[in-house]
């Protein structure tokens, strides 16, 4: 009789331990899913930022080239002053 009650207690303890481990696994699975979802959102946002930064870099390069081309076409101030003084 006593052996039967010990076996029942052990069965209850093991069942409870199994339930707790199942709950722990379920919680871990939920956290992993949430982390994966957040990671995917961050990866997408980072990709969008990289694309935008690359576009801004191309725009900066284009503006710098346009400025260099415009400055090459303009006469330098000291060149125009020296030519005016040479004519006088």
ABEGO torsion letter per residue (X at the ends): XAAAAAAAAAAAAAAAAAAAAAAAAAAAAAAAAAAAAAAAAAAAAAAAAAAAAAAAAAAAAAAAAAAAAAAAABBBAAAAAAAAAAAX
